[in-house]
Amino acid sequence: MLIKKEILINADIKKVWKIFSELEKWPQWGGYIITTRWISKGKWKKNSKFLQIVKGFGFIKKIKSNPKIIEIKPCRIIKWAGTRKFIKGIHTFKFNKIGNKTIVTNIEYFEGLLAPILFPFIKNNFELYFEQFLNGLKKEAER
C-alpha cells in the first residue's frame, strides 16, 4: 500500500534541502504537522530518531510517531521507518535537481497486519497531508 506525491519547486536543490532539513520548523509551513523535534542527539544521520505529532482524522485527534532514519544522502534522499498499531510505515523523500529547479517526491509505503484493512480509510487523508507538506515546502523555498 503506497502513497506518492511530487512537486516541482522553482528553487535550487540546496535551498530546498536546507528548508526541509530544519525539522523543528516543519509545523510553521507543513500544513498537518503539529510538532516535530529530535529525540536523538544526532540529527539527520542513520539511526537518528525524531518525534512527530500530526493532525488526525475521524475520531483520532492526533497521530504520534517516533520514526528512525534508515537511509540518508543529503540533497538526494531521506528515508525513515516507524511502527504504530501493527502498521509499519516507510517514508521516503527524494530530491532531484532539474537545472535550478527541484522535484521533491514524497512516498510512504504501509505494511503490516492491519495495513490492508486501514489503508482504504487513511489513503485520502495521507494524500491530502502529503500535498499540504509539499505545497508548504514549495511556498517556503520560492520566497
N, C-alpha and C positions, 0 to 999 in steps of 0.2 A: 504494500500500500504506500503510494508515493504522492507527494505534493511537490510541485515545481513551479516557480515563477521567476521571471527575469526582467531586467530593466536596463535600458541604455542611459547612461549618465554622461552629460556633457562636462566632464572633468577628468583630469589626469588620474591614472590608477593610484599613484602615490597619495594624492589628496583624498581620494575615496577611501583608501585603506586607513589613512590616518584618522579620519572621522569614524569609520567603522570600529577601529581598534580602541576608541575611547569608550569602553564598555559602560562605565558609570554614567555616561551622557545619553545612552540609548533611550531612557524614559522621556527625555526632552523632545525627541523627534521620532521615536519608534512606533508611535500610534498605540498599540495594545500593551506595551510594556509598562508595568507599574514600577518595578525596581530591579536593579542589577548591581551586583557587587562581587568582588573577588573573595573567594573563601581561602584559596591557597596563596602563599606568598609570591610565587612565580606567576607572572601574567603572560598570557599568550605563548605558553610553552606546552609541549606534550605533557599530559597528566595534570595540568592545571585545572582547578575547579572554580566555578562561579555559581552564585545564587541568582536565579531569575524568577521573578513573580510577574505573571501576565494576567490580563483580564480573562475571566472565564466566560462561559456561555451556558444558557439554560439555568439550571438550579445551582451550578458551580460558579461561585463568585470570583474566585482566584485560582490560578494554577501555579504551583510552586515546583521548581525543578532545580537540581544541583548537577548540571552537566559537567562532564570531564572531557577535556580536549584530547582527541586521539590522533589528530594529524594537523600540522600547520606548516605552511610555506608562505611567509609574508608576501602580500600583494598578489597571491595566486589562489590559495585555498586554506580554508579553516574547516575542521570537522570535529564535532563533539557528539557524545552519546550520553543518554540518560534513560533511566527506567522509572516508571511510575505505574503502580497498579497493574502489573502483569503486561505492560506495554513498554517496549524498548523503542526509543526514537534515536535515529542517527541523522543529525542535522549538518548540512554542508552549505557553505558559501563559496562560490567560485568567482574569481575576479579575472576578467580578460580584457587586455588592452587592445583598443582599436584606434590607432593614431593617438589623438589627445582625448579620446573618449574611453569609457569603461563599461563593459557589460558585467553586471552582477547577477548571478544566478543563485537563488535561494531554494534549497531542496531539503525535504525531510522524508525519510523512509521509516515507516512504522512496522514493527513485527512483534510477535508475542501472542500469547493465548487469547487475549481479549481484542487484539487489533482488528481481526475481521468483523467482529461484532460492533465495535465502537467506531471504526473508520467512517462508515456512511454518515454518522451523526456529527463527527468533528471535521470532516473534509471541507465543507463550505466555510466554516469559521476560520480554519487554518489558512485557506486560500486568501480570505479577506485580510487576515493578520499579516501574511507574507507581503501582500500588496501594500498595506499600510507601512510596513517597515521599509520596503524598497522605495516607495514614494517619499518617505521621510528622509532616507539617506540621499536620494536624488536632490531633493529640495535643499538639504544642508550642504551638499557638495557643489551645487550650482550657484550658490550665493556669491 
